[in-house]
Amino acid sequence: MTIVVDIDRLRPILEEIGAAIPTDLEEMPGGSSPSFRIDLVDGTHLVLKTYTEGLSLVPSKEAFAAAQLRNLNIPATRYLLVDETRKRLPFRYAITSYLPGVLVRVLKDEPGIANVYRQMGELQRKLHTIPMPGYGSMSATGVASPAQTNADFLRPLIDGAFTGFVRFGGDAALAERLRAIIDERFDDIVLYNTGAVFAHDDLHPGNVLAARTAEGNLSLSGLIDFGNARATDPVFDLAKCLFCSRHEAPDSPMLILEGYGPIEHPDPEAALWYYTLLHRITMWWWLRHVGVIPTPDAPSDLIDDLRSMAYA
């Protein structure tokens, strides 16, 4: 879907939040829906984030999630206005703060990128200091139907992951072997946890910005995209970060772990392995669902990794 924005229709919207007059719009790279940098007459910038039909992303949910970070000293998107009525603009949208920098994924070969990966780990550690009232997905007002234990949260998630895997053509024998591993190790891994915390659930080089400092050093400059945010066990979220970041930048997980620091679990390595297995199963069927993996027998690093984990 092509999004066309009339800058004149933006003026009264921006006036309501006390912003200066818009002078120009420039579409920004990345994202599942178009986002535009709004240049203002006073030299500052804001962002118009649009939400196209057919996507499950909800601006009010993202606004709630981002607001949980307001007491942390981290550069993250602030939601200034959310409108899902389609009355003032012909699509759902949010007006947010503008964060400087470029996506870390495009800087992976730049000198000094290792420091940014360490800062990603430090950032995730800070996010995990935010306690949540239960485990589950976030809504516009809180955690929706929160589970009170990590086990209660994960049991239906595990069932859904394997159901999706088989429904989209995953090998039944492989699924049976992996499910046996998940069930056998469930108590050792899942029952130990420190409580539900804020989980970005999509922290990787495609959702973090970096910029050069005055001294010329690369430094993390922003955290964006709260569409996946939920409340989970911290190790579950850390495993997702490492799994996704490894795909973007193979050398990044070790550096992220350096920045993150000690992992609160009796067997951190086993916990990360276990949750990574679950994330890989879920990612495979999701990519099948959206057509990125076109057929069940299409070559896939995810399937190769899952077979390796099944018969290690």
Phi, psi and omega in degrees: 000131177272128178259122176247126183247127176267112184298331179294326178286341178282333188304308180294331178293314180291326179299324180297329181260011175079019180275160178287172182292132178286141180245336183199158175232140177222124180293138182260147181287156175085170177093151180279340174230152183298141171233148185231135170281129178259116175273130183252157186296336180273007177091357177268178184221153169228178179233134169261113179256122182259159181229105183282157180292153179092348177259148183276357182295137183235119184299323181293327175293314180298321179296318178298314182298313181297327181293339179291346183264004190298335181264003177263143179274070178225149177280108181220155179304133172249130180269119184263333181200138177232134180221114179250013185278336185064020181269321183269327171229152187279029178201162174289145182204167172222146170257125184232170173294160177255132178248133181287163175109182179231163180300136182298331181300332180273356182253009191299339179258007182279145174300137178090004183293335180302324179296324179294320179296321176297321179293330174298319177296318178298320179297314181296323176301319179295317179301325183282002173272355181270109180285147177239156187283357180175178183262137175151184180285152178268149175243194179288346185233354181163198176278123184284124178044061187296134170281145185270348177227158177298322180296317180294328177290317189279331183303307178293329178295318178296313178303316180294324180296315182285327175298314179296320181301312182288319182299325181266018168098009177298147183300124185295321180294320177295317179299318180297319180294316181292322179296323178298321179294314180301314182290320182296323186260003185306307185297316183297324185267311194279324187290335174272120174200164185256010180107161181289136178229170175294126178238118175296324175065011177203035182276109180201175185298348177272354180235019177230139179255152175219154180213161176279136175281176178300333178275357178092008181269142175286136181214145178300131184235356179184148172244128185232173170063094181254022184294332181264356190306139176204183179250121184215177167296139183298325182290326175302315182288320178298318179299322178296317179299312182294319180299310181290322182291325178300322178296320181283319186213098188305332182272356188285327185304318180299321181286322176299317179296324176301315181290326183290319181089197185302139179261127185276082175200144179300331179225079185303318183296317180292323180294316178297320178299313183299310182290328176296320176303314180295318178296323180293318178299313181297317181296321182298310183291329178294318179292329172294317182301318183269000174089003177294319169262107193289326182221158181300330183264009178295141178305138184205128174299328180297314179294319178302317180293321180293321177296320178297318180290326182293327188238026179292000000 
